[in-house]
Amino acid sequence: MGEYSIGDALHQFMNKSNLRNGIRAVQITQIWEEVMGKTIAKYTEKIEIINNTLFIYTPVGPLKNELQFQKAQIIERLNEKLQEPLIQEVVIR
């Protein structure tokens, strides 16, 4: 049986676990203001990741419209910040 460092073991566990999306959603929530700005972050109620799709929830109609136009930039900025191609699609609700 091979030896693994704790970091390697945790990394392998996270890649196989259902917890990965939840942890990534927390990471995105933490960097959301930095990536999107204070105003957008202030009016964003919830962020989820389900099967590489980012769901952004906001009650503000004009913000929903603005985010619709920025989907490609949101994907690019967040994937760059996360240093992996995690997000493939964005849904605004």
Summary of the structure (lengths in Angstrom):
residues: 93
radius of gyration: 15.1
end to end distance: 47.7
largest distance: 56.7
contacts: 224
relative contact order: 0.15
helix: 59%
strand: 15%
